């Protein structure tokens, strides 16, 4: 969702390299502040620069998958603690895979070293909190996980159609020892939303400044309905929950969880018909007997370029939103696209986007207007006007990234390139 919560615009340059199992990258990232420039505490850290390298080799020696990731980055800020951070994260896993299931033990190491600017160690970090920082702190934590699952199948019939139904239980165990990290700054770590991707992750936090201790198991169950003839997945339903054998102690801005069980997650969705699809997700806290969040969405997509999305999102005490977006041809060579994001809780429109496109042979014209509200409750307006000449170049400001970010499933119309002749213009 959105750009409605943006407080900054990134300005960055990157250079990437890849060769077989090796990859490397260089990035310089700075920001334009959308908030009050006299309040620098809201500005993110600048990465000036960031070096990354990775090695990924599957089936090494015929039985092991090896991975290693390294990063060296300089974090700069005018009013916060500054410094350099080096991270190294090698791991090895041994997958045992059969038609009826899998079992994958994995052992890794997360090593981190800081070199802080001593003159800035009395300044706050990214959370706005001032701590006593160790200018040369190091951290080395082993990480062990065991991921196993089974797959059962049976023939089923749904709405008169022959299908294969699967039942797929999964168990994921994770162990990470505890280490006090309170003397390390927070440059880029955060706590992501609790969802199906996060519940199977090795770390409760994003970024590299906090590694959560863990002695926990995640149980999940998935069932899918698959067309017997085509192999297309028609329906998928999943549930999952995490169990803590020992409550984690590492925290970020909020206290670490103390309950024995996590929130309960459930999701269901699929391709109902060739044109209609739907998805829903639910997060329930059994410790407080409250629904924390849920979202329900549907998509109508009968053909490329014909698209309508409708989504409702709910977060307890913070968010109730309706989101409508799509693109549709309205006449030969003409199509319109747009998005409307409305907050029921605040009783106001957070974001609107409207555009029109004309496609003629080897050229296209797009006009897109975008209006959204930033986190400072200020309204930002943008107008995009682009002339695209197929096979040559484009003139004006490109709205395609904005359209793809705001309209899920957006399909770009492209001018024809066959027999391109400048006399046609």
C-alpha positions in Angstrom: 0.0 0.0 0.0 1.5 2.6 -0.2 2.9 5.6 -1.2 0.4 7.2 1.1 2.7 6.6 4.0 5.9 7.9 2.3 7.8 10.6 4.1 10.9 10.6 1.8 11.8 10.0 -1.8 14.9 7.9 -2.3 17.7 9.0 -4.6 20.1 6.2 -5.3 22.5 4.7 -7.8 23.5 1.1 -8.0 25.9 -1.2 -9.8 25.4 -4.9 -9.8 27.5 -7.9 -11.0 26.6 -11.6 -11.4 28.6 -14.6 -12.6 27.4 -18.1 -11.9 27.0 -18.6 -8.1 28.7 -15.2 -7.4 27.0 -11.8 -7.2 28.1 -8.4 -5.9 26.6 -4.9 -5.7 27.5 -1.3 -5.0 24.8 1.2 -3.9 24.7 4.8 -2.8 21.4 5.9 -1.3 20.3 9.3 -0.2 16.8 10.8 0.4 14.7 13.8 -0.3 12.7 14.7 2.7 8.9 15.2 2.2 8.5 16.3 5.8 9.8 19.5 7.5 13.4 19.8 6.5 14.1 21.5 9.8 13.3 18.3 11.6 16.1 16.0 10.6 15.2 13.3 13.1 12.6 11.9 10.6 15.2 11.4 7.8 16.4 7.8 7.2 20.1 6.9 7.3 22.0 7.4 4.1 24.1 4.5 2.8 27.2 6.0 1.4 28.2 3.6 0.2 26.9 0.0 0.6 28.9 -3.0 -0.7 27.3 -6.5 -0.9 28.5 -9.9 -2.1 26.8 -13.3 -2.2 27.6 -16.9 -3.1 24.9 -19.4 -3.7 25.7 -23.0 -4.7 23.0 -25.6 -4.8 23.7 -29.3 -4.7 27.4 -28.9 -3.7 29.1 -32.3 -3.8 25.8 -33.7 -4.7 24.1 -33.3 -1.3 24.5 -29.8 0.2 23.3 -26.3 -0.5 25.7 -23.5 0.5 25.0 -19.8 0.8 27.0 -16.9 2.0 26.1 -13.2 2.1 28.4 -10.3 3.1 27.7 -6.6 3.5 29.8 -3.5 4.3 27.9 -0.3 4.6 28.5 3.2 5.9 25.5 4.8 7.7 25.5 8.5 7.6 23.2 11.0 9.3 23.5 14.6 10.4 21.9 14.2 13.8 22.2 10.5 14.7 24.9 8.0 15.7 27.0 7.3 12.6 29.3 4.4 11.7 30.2 1.4 9.6 28.8 -2.1 9.8 30.2 -5.4 8.4 28.0 -8.5 8.2 28.8 -12.1 7.2 26.2 -14.8 7.0 27.3 -18.2 5.7 25.1 -21.3 5.9 24.9 -24.9 4.8 21.7 -27.0 4.4 21.2 -30.6 3.5 17.8 -31.1 1.8 16.2 -34.6 1.8 13.4 -34.5 -0.7 11.0 -37.3 -1.6 7.6 -37.3 -3.4 5.8 -37.6 -0.1 7.7 -34.8 1.8 11.0 -33.1 2.7 13.3 -32.6 5.6 16.0 -29.9 5.6 18.4 -29.3 8.5 20.3 -26.0 8.2 23.3 -24.5 10.1 24.4 -20.9 9.7 26.4 -18.2 11.4 25.5 -14.5 11.6 28.6 -12.3 12.3 28.4 -8.6 12.7 31.0 -5.9 13.5 30.5 -2.2 14.1 32.9 0.7 13.8 31.1 3.8 15.1 32.1 7.4 14.9 33.1 8.0 18.5 32.0 11.7 18.4 28.4 10.5 17.6 28.0 7.7 20.1 25.9 10.0 22.4 23.4 10.7 19.7 20.1 8.8 19.1 19.8 5.9 16.5 17.1 5.3 14.0 14.5 4.7 16.7 15.2 8.1 18.2 16.5 6.4 21.4 19.9 7.4 22.9 21.9 4.6 24.4 25.4 4.0 25.5 26.9 2.5 22.4 30.0 0.3 22.1 32.1 1.9 19.3 33.5 -1.4 18.2 30.9 -4.0 19.1 30.9 -7.5 17.6 28.3 -10.3 17.5 28.6 -13.9 16.4 25.5 -16.1 16.6 25.0 -19.7 15.3 21.6 -20.3 13.8 20.1 -23.8 13.5 16.8 -24.7 11.8 15.0 -27.9 10.9 12.3 -27.6 8.2 10.1 -30.7 7.5 6.9 -31.4 5.8 4.7 -34.2 4.3 2.3 -34.2 1.4 -0.8 -36.4 1.1 -3.1 -36.5 -1.9 -6.6 -37.7 -2.7 -9.0 -37.3 -5.6 -11.9 -34.9 -5.1 -14.7 -33.3 -6.9 -15.6 -29.6 -6.6 -18.4 -28.0 -8.5 -18.5 -31.0 -10.8 -14.8 -30.8 -11.7 -12.2 -33.5 -11.1 -9.5 -32.2 -8.8 -6.6 -33.4 -6.7 -6.7 -32.3 -3.0 -3.5 -32.1 -1.1 -3.0 -32.1 2.7 0.5 -30.7 3.6 1.5 -30.4 7.3 4.8 -28.6 8.0 7.0 -28.2 11.0 9.7 -25.6 11.3 12.0 -25.5 14.3 14.5 -22.7 15.0 17.2 -22.2 17.6 19.3 -19.1 18.1 21.1 -18.5 21.4 20.6 -15.2 23.3 23.1 -12.4 23.2 22.8 -8.9 24.7 22.7 -6.4 21.8 21.6 -3.3 23.7 25.0 -1.6 23.1 24.6 -1.8 19.4 22.8 1.0 17.4 19.8 0.4 15.2 20.5 1.6 11.7 18.0 -0.3 9.6 16.3 -2.9 11.7 12.5 -3.0 12.1 9.7 -5.3 13.1 7.7 -6.5 10.0 4.0 -7.4 10.0 3.4 -10.9 11.3 2.4 -13.0 8.3 3.1 -16.4 6.5 6.4 -15.2 5.2 7.6 -13.9 8.6 6.5 -16.9 10.6 9.0 -19.2 8.8 11.9 -16.7 8.9 15.1 -17.0 10.9 14.7 -13.6 12.5 11.8 -11.7 14.0 13.4 -8.4 12.7 14.4 -7.0 9.3 17.8 -5.4 8.7 21.0 -6.5 10.4 21.1 -4.7 13.7 19.0 -7.1 15.8 19.1 -10.9 15.7 16.3 -12.4 17.8 17.1 -15.3 20.1 14.8 -18.3 19.5 13.8 -21.7 20.7 10.5 -22.2 18.9 8.5 -24.3 16.5 6.0 -23.3 13.9 3.2 -25.6 12.9 1.4 -25.1 9.6 -1.2 -26.9 7.5 -2.0 -26.3 3.9 -4.6 -27.8 1.6 -4.7 -27.2 -2.1 -7.2 -28.1 -4.9 -5.4 -28.7 -8.2 -7.0 -29.5 -11.6 -6.2 -33.1 -12.4 -5.9 -32.4 -16.2 -4.0 -29.1 -16.3 -2.2 -29.0 -12.9 -3.6 -25.5 -12.2 -4.1 -24.6 -8.6 -7.7 -23.6 -8.1 -7.9 -23.1 -4.3 -5.4 -22.9 -1.5 -6.0 -22.7 2.3 -3.4 -22.4 5.0 -3.2 -22.0 8.8 -0.1 -21.5 11.0 1.0 -20.8 14.5 4.3 -20.4 16.4 5.0 -22.0 19.8 7.8 -20.7 22.0 9.7 -23.2 24.2 11.5 -20.2 25.7 10.3 -16.6 25.4 12.7 -14.4 23.3 14.6 -11.7 25.1 15.9 -9.5 22.3 13.7 -6.5 21.7 13.6 -3.5 19.3 11.3 -0.7 20.3 8.5 -2.7 21.9 8.9 -5.4 24.5 9.7 -9.0 23.4 6.7 -11.4 23.3 6.1 -13.2 26.6 3.2 -15.5 25.5 3.8 -19.2 24.8 2.0 -19.0 21.5 1.9 -16.5 18.7 -1.0 -15.0 16.8 -2.9 -17.5 14.7 -2.7 -17.0 10.9 -5.2 -18.2 8.3 -5.5 -17.5 4.6 -7.6 -18.8 1.7 -7.6 -17.8 -2.0 -7.5 -19.1 -5.5 -8.5 -18.8 -9.1 -12.2 -19.2 -8.9 -12.9 -19.0 -12.6 -10.5 -18.1 -15.5 -11.5 -14.4 -14.9 -12.2 -14.2 -11.2 -9.7 -14.7 -8.3 -10.1 -13.9 -4.6 -7.8 -13.9 -1.5 -8.4 -13.4 2.2 -6.1 -13.4 5.2 -6.8 -13.3 9.0 -4.6 -12.7 12.0 -6.1 -13.6 15.4 -4.5 -13.1 18.9 -5.6 -16.0 21.1 -4.0 -14.4 24.1 -6.3 -11.4 24.0 -9.2 -12.9 22.0 -8.9 -10.1 19.4 -8.7 -10.1 15.6 -5.5 -8.1 14.9 -5.9 -7.7 11.2 -7.5 -9.1 8.1 -7.9 -8.3 4.5 -10.3 -9.5 1.7 -9.7 -8.9 -2.0 -11.0 -9.9 -5.3 -9.8 -9.4 -8.9 -11.6 -9.6 -12.2 -9.2 -10.1 -15.1 -10.9 -11.5 -18.2 -8.1 -10.5 -20.6 -4.8 -8.6 -20.6 -5.5 -4.9 -20.1 -9.0 -5.6 -18.6 -8.6 -5.5 -14.8 -10.5 -4.5 -11.7 -9.3 -4.9 -8.1 -11.3 -4.5 -4.9 -9.7 -4.9 -1.5 -10.7 -4.2 2.1 -8.1 -3.9 4.9 -8.6 -3.9 8.6 -6.0 -3.4 11.4 -7.3 -3.2 14.9 -7.5 0.4 16.2 -5.4 1.7 13.3 -6.8 1.0 9.9 -9.9 0.4 7.9 -9.5 1.0 4.2 -11.2 0.3 0.9 -8.9 0.1 -2.2 -10.3 0.1 -5.7 -8.0 0.0 -8.8 -8.0 -1.2 -12.4 -7.5 -0.5 -16.1 -10.0 -0.9 -18.9 -10.3 -0.2 -22.6 -13.1 2.3 -23.3 -12.7 2.6 -27.1 -10.4 1.3 -29.9 -6.9 2.4 -29.0 -8.0 4.1 -25.8 -7.8 2.8 -22.2 -8.3 4.3 -18.7 -6.6 3.3 -15.4 -7.0 4.5 -11.9 -7.0 3.8 -8.2 -9.0 5.1 -5.2 -7.8 4.4 -1.6 -10.3 5.5 1.1 -9.9 5.4 4.8 -13.2 4.5 6.5 -11.8 5.2 9.9 -10.6 8.7 9.0 -13.5 9.3 6.6 -11.3 10.7 3.8 -9.6 9.8 0.6 -5.9 8.9 1.0 -4.9 8.4 -2.6 -6.3 8.9 -6.1 -4.8 8.1 -9.4 -6.3 8.5 -12.8 -4.9 8.1 -16.3 -5.7 7.7 -19.9 -3.7 6.1 -22.7 -3.9 6.3 -26.5 -2.1 3.6 -28.5 -1.6 4.1 -32.2 0.6 1.6 -34.1 4.2 2.5 -33.2 3.6 5.2 -30.6 1.6 5.8 -27.4 0.6 8.7 -25.3 -0.1 8.5 -21.6 -1.4 11.1 -19.2 -1.6 10.2 -15.5 -2.5 12.4 -12.5 -1.6 11.2 -9.0 -2.7 12.7 -5.7 -1.7 11.2 -2.3 -1.3 12.1 1.3 2.0 11.8 3.1 2.6 10.8 6.7 2.6 14.5 7.6 -1.0 14.8 6.4 0.2 17.0 3.5 -1.2 16.4 0.0 1.2 15.7 -2.9 0.2 16.1 -6.5 2.0 14.7 -9.6 1.2 14.9 -13.3 2.9 12.5 -15.8 2.9 13.1 -19.5 4.7 10.6 -21.7 5.1 10.0 -25.4 6.5 6.5 -26.2 8.1 5.8 -29.6 8.4 2.0 -30.0 11.9 0.9 -30.7 13.3 4.4 -30.2 12.8 6.1 -26.9 10.2 8.0 -24.8 9.7 11.7 -24.1 8.4 13.1 -20.8 8.0 11.7 -17.3 7.4 7.9 -17.1 4.3 7.0 -15.2 4.6 3.2 -15.6 6.3 2.5 -12.3 3.6 4.5 -10.5 0.9 2.6 -12.3 2.5 -0.8 -11.5 2.9 0.1 -7.8 -0.7 1.3 -7.4 -2.6 -1.1 -9.7 -2.0 -4.8 -8.8 -1.8 -6.9 -12.0 -1.4 -3.8 -14.3 -0.5 -4.8 -17.8 1.6 -2.3 -19.9 0.4 -1.7 -23.4 3.3 -1.6 -25.9 3.3 0.0 -29.3 4.0 -2.3 -32.2 7.6 -2.7 -33.4 7.0 -4.5 -36.7 7.9 -2.6 -39.8 8.7 0.5 -37.8 9.0 3.5 -40.2 9.6 7.1 -39.1 7.3 8.2 -42.0 4.4 6.8 -40.0 4.7 9.5 -37.4 
